[in-house]
Amino acid sequence: MIENLNNFLRKYNYRAGIISFSRLRELEDEIKSFYEDKYIDGAIYKLYLSSFAYNIEEGSFEPKSVIIIAAPRPQNRIYFNIGNKRFPVIIPPVYIGQRKLNQKIKAILDCYLSGTGYMVLPARLPEKLIAAHSGLSCYGKNNISYAKDFGSFFHLTSFFSNIDCDYGNWYEKKELENCQDCRVCLKNCPTGAISTGRFLIHAERCLTFFNEEPGNFPAWIKSESHNCLVGCMKCQIVCPYNKTFIGRIEDAGEFTAEETEILLQNPPVEKLPSSIIGKINLLDLEDYTGVMSRNLKVLLEKE
């Protein structure tokens, strides 16, 4: 089934992987062990890893597998107008339009499975791990997922399914062969989050973590480190494996001079004009409304 699905998905330039539903307990234990063995900081675990749901609502259907889909995504560029200057900022591939893309992928799968008796339901699972264990992707030294033909420029989404899957369809997670003797991302990481002594990065030091959470940046983060409105691209833009994909940048939106001025004043979210809220929602950035002003300011100061 998964081979036929991949043949179908080629026209969309998507890739699919699959694991047995019964493997999810191992996956959950693997995540917990990272935390219990202190490889993952408590704040990181609570924010990003503690809310996964490893089952579906009773009565939906009997899940037999988890399907993971990889869809290529570009970097995105948003413009802010300040005076007579148009100021571009970059947003990494995994932020803008992800909800709409998830809906599109679900519709494609529903169409493909129509009339077969098989079905899918959206899941909230550790998708990088599932992609690695399904053989769909490998990890870079920066702990980011890499897939053939996409580099690290892709979006992952997962689904519970009643499609049969062999329990043995499981691969040990591994690092890209290209990464074994390479230190480029490690040297370019502005916060020292990547190290050679362990498989996981020090996520509690990653600029993405601080860029997504409200509050003041730690004093030890240098001003020249900032490079994106949210997230960070420092390790990906220098990665030799990404050389073919790094030029993929799409313009996603623009804020007028008036809107930019309001954002820089950092009013409470409920005080933002509907025009700004509408654009933020259209970009799928509503989860980051509270940090946009702070992040934009540090990028402007860097200029």
Backbone as CSV, one residue per row, in Angstrom:
resi,resn,N_x,N_y,N_z,CA_x,CA_y,CA_z,C_x,C_y,C_z
1,MET,0.823,-1.218,0.000,0.000,0.000,0.000,0.855,1.265,0.000
2,ILE,1.920,1.285,0.827,2.724,2.506,0.940,3.459,2.794,-0.370
3,GLU,3.854,1.716,-1.110,4.509,1.922,-2.406,3.538,2.566,-3.395
4,ASN,2.306,2.073,-3.387,1.296,2.645,-4.278,0.971,4.089,-3.898
5,LEU,0.924,4.344,-2.583,0.668,5.714,-2.125,1.782,6.643,-2.581
6,ASN,3.024,6.200,-2.469,4.142,7.044,-2.901,4.100,7.292,-4.402
7,ASN,3.702,6.306,-5.154,3.554,6.513,-6.598,2.503,7.581,-6.885
8,PHE,1.407,7.540,-6.123,0.342,8.529,-6.284,0.806,9.926,-5.877
9,LEU,1.606,10.000,-4.809,2.029,11.292,-4.261,3.121,11.971,-5.089
10,ARG,3.723,11.246,-6.014,4.804,11.829,-6.804,4.350,13.050,-7.596
11,LYS,3.091,13.056,-8.030,2.628,14.199,-8.822,2.521,15.462,-7.972
12,TYR,2.480,15.317,-6.651,2.480,16.465,-5.751,3.884,16.748,-5.214
13,ASN,4.836,15.891,-5.577,6.201,15.951,-5.052,6.222,15.732,-3.534
14,TYR,5.342,14.892,-3.045,5.318,14.503,-1.635,5.950,13.113,-1.491
15,ARG,6.356,12.790,-0.261,6.873,11.465,0.071,6.135,10.954,1.298
16,ALA,5.954,9.631,1.386,5.245,9.036,2.519,6.085,7.940,3.159
17,GLY,5.948,7.818,4.478,6.515,6.709,5.224,5.434,6.126,6.107
18,ILE,5.685,4.948,6.666,4.669,4.304,7.500,5.348,3.491,8.595
19,ILE,4.748,3.485,9.783,5.180,2.610,10.873,3.935,1.961,11.462
20,SER,4.135,0.855,12.145,3.028,0.192,12.814,2.549,1.024,13.997
21,PHE,1.241,1.094,14.189,0.671,1.805,15.338,1.212,1.237,16.648
22,SER,1.481,-0.053,16.675,1.963,-0.683,17.906,3.353,-0.207,18.311
23,ARG,4.042,0.482,17.424,5.369,1.018,17.737,5.302,2.319,18.541
24,LEU,4.116,2.900,18.667,4.030,4.209,19.314,4.416,4.167,20.787
25,ARG,4.172,3.035,21.454,4.591,2.944,22.854,6.110,3.070,22.972
26,GLU,6.845,2.425,22.056,8.298,2.561,22.051,8.707,4.007,21.799
27,LEU,7.974,4.652,20.895,8.271,6.042,20.561,8.057,6.939,21.776
28,GLU,6.954,6.712,22.485,6.665,7.489,23.689,7.741,7.265,24.741
29,ASP,8.163,6.018,24.913,9.213,5.709,25.888,10.542,6.347,25.487
30,GLU,10.788,6.394,24.185,12.026,7.007,23.698,12.057,8.494,24.033
31,ILE,10.941,9.169,23.814,10.855,10.592,24.148,11.050,10.801,25.642
32,LYS,10.376,10.003,26.456,10.479,10.144,27.913,11.901,9.884,28.394
33,SER,12.568,8.918,27.771,13.934,8.598,28.199,14.888,9.758,27.942
34,PHE,14.665,10.501,26.847,15.496,11.682,26.599,15.397,12.652,27.768
35,TYR,14.186,12.825,28.266,13.942,13.749,29.377,14.487,13.175,30.686
36,GLU,14.175,11.916,30.974,14.592,11.306,32.235,16.107,11.184,32.339
37,ASP,16.766,10.995,31.196,18.228,10.896,31.190,18.893,12.264,31.055
38,LYS,18.057,13.311,31.135,18.522,14.708,31.131,19.214,15.120,29.827
39,TYR,18.819,14.476,28.718,19.284,14.936,27.410,18.411,16.065,26.890
40,ILE,17.219,16.207,27.479,16.299,17.266,27.102,15.980,18.102,28.327
41,ASP,16.108,19.393,28.199,15.795,20.323,29.283,14.305,20.247,29.631
42,GLY,13.986,20.446,30.917,12.602,20.362,31.381,11.669,21.324,30.663
43,ALA,12.126,22.546,30.416,11.290,23.536,29.732,11.016,23.116,28.292
44,ILE,12.018,22.563,27.627,11.850,22.090,26.253,10.852,20.933,26.215
45,TYR,10.994,20.010,27.147,10.095,18.855,27.195,8.653,19.310,27.406
46,LYS,8.459,20.221,28.343,7.101,20.686,28.651,6.483,21.422,27.476
47,LEU,7.254,22.259,26.797,6.718,23.086,25.718,6.463,22.307,24.436
48,TYR,7.373,21.400,24.097,7.339,20.805,22.770,7.040,19.303,22.733
49,LEU,7.270,18.590,23.823,7.242,17.131,23.742,6.242,16.451,24.661
50,SER,5.599,17.198,25.529,4.725,16.575,26.531,3.260,16.513,26.095
51,SER,2.919,17.126,24.982,1.506,17.220,24.594,1.131,16.292,23.437
52,PHE,2.017,15.375,23.070,1.683,14.445,22.002,0.562,13.513,22.446
53,ALA,-0.264,13.123,21.503,-1.373,12.201,21.773,-1.110,10.910,21.003
54,TYR,-0.827,9.832,21.731,-0.388,8.587,21.109,-1.540,7.635,20.786
55,ASN,-2.764,8.138,20.815,-3.910,7.321,20.455,-4.981,8.212,19.844
56,ILE,-6.052,7.609,19.349,-7.142,8.373,18.758,-8.392,8.190,19.602
57,GLU,-9.376,9.021,19.335,-10.629,8.920,20.081,-11.262,7.552,19.889
58,GLU,-11.772,7.020,20.986,-12.399,5.710,20.938,-13.587,5.734,19.969
59,GLY,-13.675,4.713,19.153,-14.797,4.615,18.226,-14.525,5.174,16.850
60,SER,-13.408,5.904,16.664,-13.094,6.454,15.335,-12.849,5.309,14.350
61,PHE,-11.807,4.550,14.588,-11.534,3.286,13.905,-10.388,2.629,14.660
62,GLU,-10.116,1.381,14.342,-8.997,0.691,15.001,-7.709,1.046,14.265
63,PRO,-6.836,1.835,14.901,-5.609,2.256,14.212,-4.629,1.091,14.078
64,LYS,-4.055,0.982,12.904,-3.071,-0.074,12.659,-1.706,0.489,12.250
65,SER,-1.696,1.758,11.877,-0.448,2.348,11.400,-0.452,3.851,11.597
66,VAL,0.717,4.427,11.425,0.872,5.881,11.363,1.549,6.203,10.037
67,ILE,0.923,7.055,9.263,1.483,7.500,7.987,2.092,8.878,8.194
68,ILE,3.289,9.065,7.706,3.984,10.350,7.815,4.252,10.861,6.396
69,ILE,3.889,12.117,6.161,4.032,12.726,4.830,5.044,13.864,4.899
70,ALA,5.963,13.879,3.942,6.911,14.980,3.794,6.548,15.774,2.550
71,ALA,6.385,17.091,2.721,6.047,17.978,1.606,7.103,19.080,1.525
72,PRO,7.682,19.311,0.357,8.731,20.334,0.242,8.185,21.720,0.558
73,ARG,9.014,22.519,1.226,8.627,23.882,1.583,9.817,24.810,1.389
74,PRO,9.579,26.031,0.891,10.664,27.001,0.750,10.823,27.818,2.032
75,GLN,11.894,28.584,2.087,11.930,29.671,3.061,10.901,30.707,2.615
76,ASN,10.421,31.481,3.552,9.483,32.552,3.206,10.068,33.904,3.577
77,ARG,9.652,34.922,2.832,10.125,36.280,3.072,8.914,37.184,3.284
78,ILE,8.972,37.969,4.353,7.930,38.958,4.646,8.585,40.334,4.639
79,TYR,7.851,41.317,4.144,8.376,42.681,4.087,7.682,43.566,5.119
80,PHE,8.490,44.372,5.784,7.987,45.427,6.665,8.450,46.755,6.090
81,ASN,7.576,47.743,6.098,7.904,49.068,5.558,8.188,50.030,6.692
82,ILE,9.372,50.639,6.635,9.786,51.601,7.655,10.231,52.864,6.928
83,GLY,9.433,53.911,7.054,9.706,55.112,6.271,9.573,54.778,4.799
84,ASN,10.626,55.069,4.054,10.625,54.769,2.622,11.359,53.474,2.302
85,LYS,11.722,52.732,3.354,12.498,51.516,3.140,11.638,50.267,3.330
86,ARG,11.830,49.338,2.420,11.161,48.041,2.488,12.144,47.037,3.090
87,PHE,11.803,46.511,4.254,12.745,45.699,5.018,12.320,44.225,4.967
88,PRO,13.098,43.360,4.293,12.719,41.952,4.191,13.222,41.140,5.387
89,VAL,12.419,40.211,5.842,12.855,39.277,6.887,12.505,37.855,6.444
90,ILE,13.314,36.925,6.890,13.157,35.527,6.494,12.456,34.737,7.601
91,ILE,11.629,33.800,7.186,10.998,32.851,8.101,11.301,31.452,7.573
92,PRO,11.784,30.535,8.426,12.127,29.177,7.977,10.934,28.432,7.377
93,PRO,11.189,27.339,6.677,10.144,26.643,5.929,8.992,26.070,6.749
94,VAL,9.174,25.823,8.034,8.173,25.043,8.785,7.079,25.882,9.441
95,TYR,7.005,27.164,9.165,6.052,28.022,9.869,4.846,28.426,9.016
96,ILE,5.092,29.098,7.935,4.010,29.743,7.181,3.177,28.720,6.400
97,GLY,1.873,28.835,6.550,0.953,28.016,5.770,0.854,26.568,6.174
98,GLN,1.357,26.210,7.360,1.391,24.793,7.703,-0.007,24.217,7.941
99,ARG,-0.926,24.998,8.509,-2.274,24.471,8.736,-2.987,24.191,7.414
100,LYS,-2.864,25.116,6.479,-3.485,24.917,5.167,-2.862,23.725,4.444
101,LEU,-1.558,23.576,4.588,-0.889,22.450,3.950,-1.356,21.127,4.558
102,ASN,-1.512,21.092,5.878,-2.026,19.882,6.525,-3.413,19.520,5.997
103,GLN,-4.254,20.538,5.836,-5.607,20.303,5.315,-5.550,19.789,3.873
104,LYS,-4.649,20.346,3.082,-4.498,19.915,1.691,-4.049,18.458,1.632
105,ILE,-3.072,18.103,2.446,-2.568,16.722,2.451,-3.653,15.755,2.897
106,LYS,-4.427,16.145,3.919,-5.528,15.291,4.386,-6.534,15.074,3.246
107,ALA,-6.868,16.118,2.521,-7.826,15.998,1.407,-7.280,15.080,0.316
108,ILE,-5.989,15.168,0.041,-5.369,14.313,-0.972,-5.430,12.847,-0.544
109,LEU,-5.123,12.585,0.729,-5.176,11.214,1.234,-6.602,10.681,1.224
110,ASP,-7.559,11.521,1.609,-8.962,11.101,1.588,-9.393,10.723,0.170
111,CYS,-8.961,11.507,-0.798,-9.293,11.232,-2.197,-8.677,9.904,-2.635
112,TYR,-7.412,9.705,-2.281,-6.712,8.483,-2.668,-7.360,7.240,-2.049
113,LEU,-7.797,7.351,-0.794,-8.338,6.195,-0.067,-9.835,6.009,-0.263
114,SER,-10.479,6.943,-0.931,-11.930,6.885,-1.104,-12.367,5.555,-1.717
115,GLY,-13.325,4.908,-1.063,-13.864,3.659,-1.571,-13.069,2.420,-1.227
116,THR,-11.922,2.582,-0.517,-11.075,1.428,-0.189,-11.393,0.829,1.181
117,GLY,-12.119,1.595,2.007,-12.346,1.166,3.380,-11.261,1.638,4.329
118,TYR,-10.169,2.173,3.753,-9.100,2.729,4.583,-9.360,4.214,4.811
119,MET,-8.811,4.714,5.918,-8.997,6.130,6.233,-7.835,6.631,7.083
120,VAL,-7.772,7.948,7.214,-6.730,8.582,8.033,-7.362,9.650,8.918
121,LEU,-6.734,9.882,10.051,-7.101,10.963,10.954,-5.835,11.714,11.354
122,PRO,-5.861,13.059,11.368,-4.676,13.818,11.764,-4.193,13.414,13.151
123,ALA,-2.880,13.347,13.305,-2.268,12.957,14.573,-1.389,14.082,15.092
124,ARG,-1.155,14.065,16.382,-0.217,15.011,17.014,0.873,14.179,17.665
125,LEU,1.934,13.946,16.915,2.963,12.989,17.291,4.358,13.567,17.037
126,PRO,5.399,12.943,17.594,6.776,13.410,17.327,7.188,13.044,15.904
127,GLU,6.915,13.941,14.991,6.993,13.615,13.568,8.411,13.414,13.058
128,LYS,9.382,14.140,13.614,10.760,13.917,13.176,11.209,12.500,13.497
129,LEU,10.854,12.023,14.680,11.225,10.664,15.071,10.523,9.618,14.212
130,ILE,9.238,9.840,13.958,8.488,8.904,13.122,9.086,8.857,11.717
131,ALA,9.404,10.021,11.168,9.996,10.072,9.828,11.317,9.307,9.796
132,ALA,12.117,9.458,10.845,13.401,8.757,10.903,13.189,7.255,11.027
133,HIS,12.290,6.821,11.903,12.058,5.391,12.111,11.342,4.739,10.926
134,SER,10.651,5.537,10.121,9.980,4.986,8.930,10.927,4.890,7.745
135,GLY,12.110,5.488,7.869,13.064,5.518,6.769,12.870,6.682,5.823
136,LEU,11.948,7.563,6.167,11.652,8.702,5.293,12.730,9.777,5.374
137,SER,13.393,9.890,6.520,14.381,10.953,6.696,15.521,10.482,7.596
138,CYS,16.564,11.279,7.630,17.680,11.096,8.551,17.868,12.394,9.328
139,TYR,18.651,12.328,10.386,18.959,13.521,11.158,20.275,14.122,10.689
140,GLY,20.321,15.448,10.721,21.584,16.130,10.556,22.258,16.274,11.905
141,LYS,23.500,16.706,11.905,24.191,16.947,13.166,23.483,18.019,13.993
142,ASN,22.669,18.835,13.308,21.909,19.891,13.977,20.556,19.403,14.485
143,ASN,20.317,18.060,14.415,19.053,17.442,14.861,17.858,17.806,13.993
144,ILE,18.088,18.436,12.869,17.014,18.740,11.932,16.869,17.573,10.966
145,SER,15.640,17.312,10.518,15.384,16.213,9.581,15.831,16.588,8.166
146,TYR,16.419,15.601,7.494,16.813,15.757,6.097,16.214,14.612,5.287
147,ALA,15.679,14.944,4.129,15.084,13.939,3.248,15.682,14.077,1.856
148,LYS,15.804,12.954,1.181,16.302,12.973,-0.185,15.409,13.854,-1.046
149,ASP,16.007,14.660,-1.868,15.322,15.581,-2.795,14.777,16.833,-2.123
150,PHE,14.785,16.902,-0.786,14.253,18.075,-0.092,15.303,18.785,0.763
151,GLY,16.394,18.106,1.113,17.281,18.644,2.132,16.509,18.771,3.430
152,SER,16.672,19.895,4.121,15.896,20.132,5.349,14.696,21.030,5.088
153,PHE,14.403,21.282,3.798,13.349,22.224,3.444,12.043,21.481,3.151
154,PHE,11.436,20.966,4.212,10.170,20.264,4.045,9.368,20.293,5.338
155,HIS,8.098,19.990,5.172,7.124,19.987,6.263,6.673,18.551,6.497
156,LEU,6.535,18.160,7.761,6.066,16.827,8.114,4.680,16.902,8.736
157,THR,3.830,15.975,8.364,2.531,15.849,9.012,2.193,14.371,9.120
158,SER,1.515,13.988,10.215,1.287,12.569,10.493,-0.202,12.273,10.640
159,PHE,-0.540,11.008,10.374,-1.939,10.567,10.413,-2.032,9.157,10.992
160,PHE,-3.011,8.950,11.868,-3.389,7.593,12.238,-4.139,6.978,11.061
161,SER,-3.971,5.679,10.869,-4.658,5.013,9.771,-5.003,3.572,10.148
162,ASN,-5.991,3.022,9.446,-6.320,1.602,9.609,-5.681,0.753,8.510
163,ILE,-4.713,1.324,7.799,-3.949,0.560,6.810,-3.006,-0.387,7.541
164,ASP,-2.971,-1.639,7.125,-2.084,-2.618,7.756,-0.627,-2.231,7.538
165,CYS,0.185,-2.514,8.556,1.619,-2.231,8.450,2.391,-3.286,9.232
166,ASP,3.409,-3.835,8.627,4.257,-4.831,9.276,4.994,-4.194,10.446
167,TYR,4.986,-4.868,11.596,5.671,-4.375,12.794,7.162,-4.152,12.518
168,GLY,7.683,-4.929,11.584,9.112,-4.825,11.287,9.482,-3.650,10.414
169,ASN,8.496,-2.903,9.966,8.780,-1.731,9.135,9.280,-0.587,10.018
170,TRP,10.494,-0.712,10.488,11.037,0.176,11.511,12.543,0.271,11.327
171,TYR,13.068,1.477,11.270,14.497,1.701,11.099,15.048,2.434,12.312
172,GLU,16.273,2.120,12.672,16.919,2.886,13.733,17.229,4.285,13.212
173,LYS,16.994,5.279,14.039,17.289,6.647,13.607,18.791,6.777,13.391
174,LYS,19.142,7.556,12.394,20.567,7.682,12.085,20.881,9.077,11.568
175,GLU,22.165,9.380,11.598,22.657,10.662,11.108,23.039,10.525,9.639
176,LEU,22.838,11.580,8.873,23.256,11.592,7.481,24.738,11.240,7.356
177,GLU,25.055,10.423,6.383,26.462,10.088,6.163,27.278,11.351,5.896
178,ASN,26.651,12.322,5.216,27.353,13.573,4.891,27.788,14.322,6.146
179,CYS,27.121,14.061,7.280,27.389,14.811,8.501,28.555,14.258,9.309
180,GLN,28.965,13.034,9.015,29.900,12.346,9.898,31.222,13.080,10.067
181,ASP,31.751,13.625,8.994,33.034,14.333,9.064,32.876,15.838,8.846
182,CYS,31.636,16.320,8.968,31.350,17.740,8.701,31.083,18.471,10.011
183,ARG,31.568,19.692,10.126,31.360,20.498,11.334,30.821,21.889,10.983
184,VAL,30.330,22.049,9.761,29.937,23.376,9.287,28.820,23.959,10.132
185,CYS,27.758,23.191,10.393,26.634,23.727,11.167,27.057,24.012,12.604
186,LEU,27.895,23.142,13.141,28.382,23.340,14.516,29.121,24.672,14.633
187,LYS,29.967,24.960,13.656,30.756,26.191,13.699,29.897,27.433,13.473
188,ASN,28.772,27.275,12.756,27.944,28.441,12.436,26.805,28.657,13.424
189,CYS,26.626,27.748,14.369,25.560,27.920,15.356,25.915,29.077,16.278
190,PRO,25.091,30.108,16.355,25.452,31.310,17.106,25.366,31.157,18.622
191,THR,24.744,30.078,19.093,24.543,29.919,20.538,25.195,28.668,21.106
192,GLY,25.964,27.956,20.298,26.654,26.769,20.781,25.720,25.623,21.134
193,ALA,24.596,25.531,20.437,23.615,24.491,20.749,24.007,23.127,20.173
194,ILE,24.878,23.106,19.164,25.267,21.862,18.502,26.642,21.430,19.019
195,SER,26.746,20.169,19.384,28.035,19.666,19.878,28.314,18.296,19.281
196,THR,29.544,17.839,19.384,29.930,16.542,18.821,29.766,15.417,19.828
197,GLY,29.543,15.739,21.079,29.558,14.726,22.128,28.266,13.960,22.299
198,ARG,27.195,14.326,21.559,25.921,13.643,21.729,25.074,13.790,20.475
199,PHE,24.090,12.902,20.336,23.232,12.907,19.156,22.282,14.095,19.182
200,LEU,21.693,14.399,20.352,20.762,15.519,20.478,21.520,16.826,20.644
201,ILE,20.962,17.892,20.085,21.542,19.205,20.346,21.100,19.684,21.734
202,HIS,21.712,20.738,22.207,21.287,21.379,23.458,20.166,22.356,23.099
203,ALA,18.944,21.824,22.990,17.820,22.623,22.491,17.529,23.834,23.367
204,GLU,17.879,23.736,24.652,17.638,24.858,25.556,18.554,26.034,25.260
205,ARG,19.561,25.838,24.405,20.438,26.926,23.980,20.150,27.375,22.548
206,CYS,19.267,26.673,21.857,18.991,26.973,20.446,18.272,28.316,20.318
207,LEU,18.699,29.111,19.363,18.095,30.431,19.162,16.608,30.319,18.836
208,THR,16.219,29.249,18.159,14.800,29.044,17.855,13.960,29.019,19.119
209,PHE,14.435,28.356,20.147,13.713,28.282,21.423,13.461,29.676,21.983
210,PHE,14.473,30.498,22.015,14.328,31.852,22.567,13.503,32.745,21.639
211,ASN,13.599,32.479,20.325,12.879,33.290,19.347,11.378,33.046,19.377
212,GLU,10.974,31.861,19.843,9.563,31.504,19.862,8.878,31.841,21.178
213,GLU,9.661,32.041,22.235,9.100,32.268,23.559,9.196,33.743,23.956
214,PRO,8.165,34.283,24.642,8.199,35.691,25.058,9.234,35.944,26.151
215,GLY,9.509,37.216,26.383,10.482,37.597,27.402,11.730,38.174,26.768
216,ASN,12.659,38.617,27.612,13.902,39.197,27.126,14.862,38.094,26.672
217,PHE,15.618,38.388,25.641,16.662,37.461,25.230,17.760,37.440,26.295
218,PRO,18.364,36.287,26.561,19.499,36.248,27.493,20.621,37.167,27.027
219,ALA,21.332,37.731,27.969,22.393,38.685,27.638,23.510,38.036,26.825
220,TRP,23.674,36.728,26.975,24.777,36.055,26.278,24.509,35.844,24.782
221,ILE,23.275,36.056,24.328,22.992,35.939,22.893,23.427,37.228,22.206
222,LYS,24.369,37.114,21.294,24.907,38.287,20.616,23.902,38.831,19.605
223,SER,23.885,40.134,19.452,22.908,40.778,18.573,23.021,40.292,17.133
224,GLU,24.243,39.975,16.695,24.421,39.530,15.307,23.909,38.112,15.070
225,SER,23.506,37.424,16.142,22.980,36.064,16.003,21.614,36.038,15.338
226,HIS,20.832,37.097,15.527,19.447,37.109,15.056,19.402,37.181,13.531
227,ASN,18.534,36.327,12.949,18.513,36.234,11.486,17.132,35.961,10.904
228,CYS,16.141,35.659,11.741,14.799,35.352,11.263,13.756,36.018,12.157
229,LEU,12.589,36.248,11.599,11.501,36.823,12.396,11.059,35.853,13.477
230,VAL,11.110,34.579,13.189,10.866,33.529,14.173,11.697,32.335,13.726
231,GLY,12.203,31.556,14.675,13.076,30.452,14.318,14.484,30.918,14.008
232,CYS,15.249,30.064,13.345,16.644,30.378,13.014,17.055,29.559,11.805
233,MET,17.873,30.142,10.933,18.340,29.440,9.740,19.855,29.257,9.712
234,LYS,20.538,29.607,10.780,21.997,29.630,10.762,22.625,28.288,10.405
235,CYS,22.089,27.202,10.944,22.693,25.899,10.661,22.278,25.354,9.304
236,GLN,21.122,25.774,8.807,20.626,25.229,7.542,21.211,25.932,6.320
237,ILE,21.464,27.236,6.438,21.923,27.977,5.258,23.366,27.635,4.881
238,VAL,24.145,27.107,5.821,25.529,26.753,5.513,25.695,25.271,5.233
239,CYS,24.640,24.492,5.421,24.725,23.038,5.282,24.996,22.632,3.831
240,PRO,26.076,21.906,3.565,26.369,21.494,2.180,25.249,20.659,1.564
241,TYR,24.530,19.890,2.375,23.450,19.048,1.861,22.290,19.897,1.338
242,ASN,22.199,21.131,1.822,21.112,22.043,1.420,21.473,22.923,0.232
243,LYS,22.657,22.728,-0.321,23.148,23.638,-1.366,22.156,23.797,-2.518
244,THR,21.502,22.706,-2.900,20.566,22.741,-4.028,19.274,23.469,-3.684
245,PHE,18.940,23.527,-2.391,17.613,23.995,-1.983,17.612,25.383,-1.341
246,ILE,18.784,25.907,-1.016,18.862,27.124,-0.215,18.297,28.343,-0.932
247,GLY,18.273,28.321,-2.262,17.756,29.462,-3.013,16.248,29.509,-3.126
248,ARG,15.558,28.534,-2.566,14.101,28.499,-2.659,13.486,29.414,-1.600
249,ILE,13.142,30.605,-2.020,12.552,31.604,-1.128,11.318,32.178,-1.807
250,GLU,10.211,32.211,-1.097,8.969,32.763,-1.645,8.497,33.933,-0.805
251,ASP,8.065,34.998,-1.477,7.466,36.130,-0.773,6.089,35.719,-0.254
252,ALA,5.839,36.028,1.021,4.610,35.542,1.657,3.669,36.649,2.107
253,GLY,4.165,37.856,2.268,3.278,38.913,2.739,4.029,40.206,2.983
254,GLU,3.275,41.265,3.279,3.883,42.583,3.493,3.021,43.381,4.456
255,PHE,3.691,44.099,5.353,3.020,44.995,6.290,3.335,46.436,5.887
256,THR,2.314,47.262,5.843,2.477,48.662,5.461,3.309,49.398,6.511
257,ALA,3.710,50.626,6.181,4.476,51.437,7.132,3.670,51.675,8.408
258,GLU,2.386,51.932,8.258,1.528,52.156,9.424,1.419,50.894,10.274
259,GLU,1.237,49.756,9.620,1.124,48.492,10.351,2.441,48.139,11.036
260,THR,3.553,48.396,10.347,4.865,48.121,10.927,5.104,48.978,12.171
261,GLU,4.736,50.242,12.082,4.901,51.150,13.223,4.091,50.666,14.424
262,ILE,2.876,50.217,14.176,2.028,49.708,15.266,2.648,48.468,15.882
263,LEU,3.135,47.556,15.056,3.751,46.331,15.568,4.970,46.633,16.430
264,LEU,5.769,47.600,16.009,6.972,47.954,16.765,6.643,48.580,18.118
265,GLN,5.449,49.127,18.256,5.021,49.672,19.550,4.624,48.570,20.522
266,ASN,4.487,47.365,20.017,4.197,46.172,20.806,2.949,46.305,21.691
267,PRO,1.813,46.651,21.103,0.580,46.724,21.894,0.112,45.313,22.251
268,PRO,-0.774,45.161,23.251,-1.357,43.842,23.533,-2.041,43.294,22.274
269,VAL,-2.034,41.995,22.139,-2.587,41.363,20.941,-4.016,41.819,20.685
270,GLU,-4.795,41.949,21.766,-6.204,42.324,21.593,-6.371,43.764,21.113
271,LYS,-5.300,44.565,21.162,-5.361,45.956,20.699,-4.881,46.112,19.252
272,LEU,-4.408,45.042,18.644,-3.918,45.135,17.268,-5.087,45.330,16.299
273,PRO,-4.927,46.171,15.284,-5.987,46.369,14.288,-6.307,45.068,13.549
274,SER,-7.511,44.974,13.055,-7.944,43.764,12.366,-7.106,43.484,11.115
275,SER,-6.583,44.544,10.478,-5.769,44.343,9.263,-4.495,43.567,9.593
276,ILE,-3.892,43.887,10.752,-2.667,43.195,11.158,-2.983,41.765,11.582
277,ILE,-4.011,41.599,12.386,-4.408,40.258,12.825,-4.739,39.383,11.624
278,GLY,-5.442,39.971,10.650,-5.801,39.211,9.449,-4.582,38.705,8.706
279,LYS,-3.562,39.566,8.570,-2.350,39.155,7.864,-1.581,38.099,8.652
280,ILE,-1.516,38.267,9.958,-0.822,37.287,10.800,-1.506,35.927,10.711
281,ASN,-2.826,35.926,10.766,-3.573,34.666,10.677,-3.418,34.023,9.298
282,LEU,-3.403,34.856,8.264,-3.242,34.344,6.906,-1.890,33.655,6.739
283,LEU,-0.895,34.161,7.482,0.450,33.579,7.431,0.614,32.379,8.363
284,ASP,-0.406,32.079,9.163,-0.329,31.011,10.167,0.687,31.327,11.261
285,LEU,0.840,32.614,11.588,1.816,33.019,12.596,1.150,33.500,13.882
286,GLU,-0.141,33.183,14.073,-0.839,33.705,15.251,-0.231,33.227,16.561
287,ASP,0.434,32.067,16.555,1.069,31.573,17.774,2.269,32.431,18.172
288,TYR,2.748,33.264,17.245,3.956,34.055,17.494,3.690,35.557,17.491
289,THR,2.416,35.932,17.547,2.066,37.355,17.548,2.758,38.090,18.686
290,GLY,2.834,37.448,19.837,3.399,38.091,21.024,4.892,38.331,20.969
291,VAL,5.607,37.692,20.024,7.065,37.881,19.956,7.497,38.616,18.693
292,MET,6.558,38.920,17.806,6.928,39.524,16.526,7.591,40.882,16.701
293,SER,7.046,41.704,17.584,7.604,43.036,17.795,9.034,42.951,18.309
294,ARG,9.250,42.149,19.336,10.592,41.997,19.915,11.583,41.486,18.875
295,ASN,11.178,40.464,18.115,12.081,39.854,17.134,12.382,40.797,15.967
296,LEU,11.375,41.548,15.563,11.578,42.520,14.485,12.537,43.628,14.928
297,LYS,12.395,44.056,16.155,13.262,45.115,16.673,14.732,44.704,16.671
298,VAL,15.013,43.463,17.089,16.429,43.046,17.131,16.991,42.890,15.716
299,LEU,16.157,42.528,14.768,16.630,42.448,13.387,16.905,43.835,12.834
300,LEU,16.055,44.791,13.181,16.266,46.170,12.729,17.514,46.782,13.377
301,GLU,17.714,46.498,14.647,18.893,47.002,15.357,20.174,46.446,14.752
302,LYS,20.105,45.217,14.316,21.266,44.577,13.681,21.644,45.291,12.394
303,GLU,20.637,45.839,11.679,20.899,46.566,10.433,21.594,47.890,10.709
